């Protein structure tokens, strides 16, 4: 059980402390935190003086930890299989809301880009011209935090490009109704 719970806790703490940029620091913290198996072995060493009973207790602890790891792996695998079934059902369904979320997110990004880089500058410019003509000061329109929209748009464009590539190269299943290879 390399790393174990100590590694997971260390990774989380390292990510929090360094703002998500410290997997190496997290691994170091995880290495400093002892695992459950190591703690159990220390407790057995200090509480059971008989070597045969000590070995039996440590073997039982290792079996219990192995069973826990096996159950955890099976649970994660079952969860992944269930999620894959859900993804398949969504992909095959005709629900317009589920199938249109990516284009909707893209249109929100496009509207934000259009506002930030076209509408807001034109409104500011027109407001300045009208303000000078009427001797009135118009407030500038608000700006958007484009640092939040760019990663979403870049991801959507990347996925859109990948989908276009699949359709143009004839990847099986890329075109609805097309024959499968």
N, C-alpha and C positions, 0 to 999 in steps of 0.2 A: 504494500500500500504506500507507494512513494508519494510524498507530499500530503496526501490524505486531507483531513479536515483542516489541519494546520496550514497546508498549502493554499487551500481555498480561502481561508480567513486572511492569510497573508496577502493573497492576490487582491482581495476586496479592499483591505486596509491600504495597500500600496496604491491602488487605483484612486481611492478617496484622497489620500494624502498628497499625491502628485497630480491630481486633477485628471486621472485617467491615462496618464502618460508614463506610468511606471510599472510595466509588467516585470521588469528585472528586479526592481525594488520590492515589488509584491512577492516575487519568488524568494527573495532573501528573507523577507519577514516570515514567509511561510516555512522556510527552512529553520528559522529560529523558534517557531512555535512547534512543540512536540505533537506527534500524532496521537490518536486515541490508543493505538496499539502500544506505543512506547509508554504512555502513562499507565496503561493496564499492566504492562510487564514490570514497571517499577513498583506498583502497588503489590503485585504478586510476590516479587522478590523481597519486599519488606515485611509482608504479613505471613507468608508461609515458609517455615524453616526447613521442612522436609523436602529434599531434592526431587523425589518421585512425585509428591503431591504438587510441588511447584511446577514440574514439567507437565503434569496432567492439567493443571489450571491454565498454564500458558497455551497448551494445545487447544483447550476448550475456548479460550479467548480468540485464538486465531481462527478456529472453526466458525465461531459466532461472527467475527468480522468478515470472513469470507462469505458466509451466508448473507450478511447484510449487503456486501458489495454485489453479490449475484442478484439479490432481490432489487437493489437499486438499478442495476444495469437492465434487468428485465422490465422494470417500471418505465425507465427512460425509453427503451425500445418500444414498448407498448404505446407510450405517449406519441412517439414519432410515427408509428404506424397509424394511429388514430388521426394525427394531424395530416398525414399523407392522404388518408381517405377523405377527410374534410376538404382538402385542397382539390382532390379529384372531383368531388361532388360539386364544388363551386365552379370549377373549370367547365364541367359538363352542363351546368344549369343555365337557364335562360333568364336569371334574375338580372335585370338591367342595373340595379344598384351595385351588386357585387362585381359585375363585369365592367362597370364604367368608373370605378373609383380612380384608376390611374389617369384616364383622360380628364376627369374632374380636377384632380390634383394638378395636372399639367396646365389646365386652363386657369386655375387660381394663380399659378406661378406666372403664366403669360400675362394675365391681367395685372399682376403686381409689377412685372417688368414694364408693361406698356404705361402704367400709371407713373412709375418712378422715372422712366427715361424719356417718355414722350409727353404724356398729359401734364404732369406737374411742371416741367420746364416751359411748356407752351402757355399754361395758365399763369405762371409767374411772369413770363414775358408780356403776355396780353394785359395782365393786371398792372404791370409797370407802365405800359403805354397809355392805358385808360387812366391810370392814376395821375400821370403827368398831365394829360389833357384836362382832367377834371380837378386837378390839384387835391387829390385824395390819396391816402396811403392804404393800399390793400395788403392784408397779411399774406404771406407766402403759404401755399398749400403744405400740408404735413408731408413728411417723407416716411418711407418704409425702411424697415431694417432688412436690407437686401442680403445681409450675411446669413439670414435664416432661410431665404428662398433659394439661393444659389445651389446649396448642396442637394436640395430636393429636386430642383430642375436638372441638375447634372445627373443625378441618379435616374430620373425618368428618361432623359435623353439617351443615357447609356443603355437602359433596358429597351428603349424604342429602337435604337440602332441594332442591338443584338437580335431583336425580333425581326427587323427588316432583313438582316443578314440571313437568319434562318429561312425566311420565306423565299428569298431570292436564290439561295443555294439548294433549296429543295430538301431541307431536313425533314425526315418523316414526322408527320403530325403537326407541322408548322402551318399548313394550310388546311382549314376546316373542309372536310369532305374529300380531301385528296387521298389517293391510295397510299396505304402504309407499305413500307418496304419490308 
